[in-house]
Amino acid sequence: MDLVRILFAILLPPLGVFLQVGFAGAFWLNILLTLLGYIPGIIHAVYIIAKR
């Protein structure tokens, strides 16, 4: 299942984080990072998925 989440994290970073944590603070932070730059959103999403 983590492979699917990482794939979603690369394509749509907020979706990958949402699948991992739901509507927690990390999700909203990831939306902000993705809006500021796509790459920071991807890095944060992969970090969140790999951490748990």
Secondary structure, 3 states (H helix, E strand, C coil): CHHHHHHHHHHCHHHHHHHHHCCCHHHHHHHHHHHHCHHHHHHHHHHHHHHC
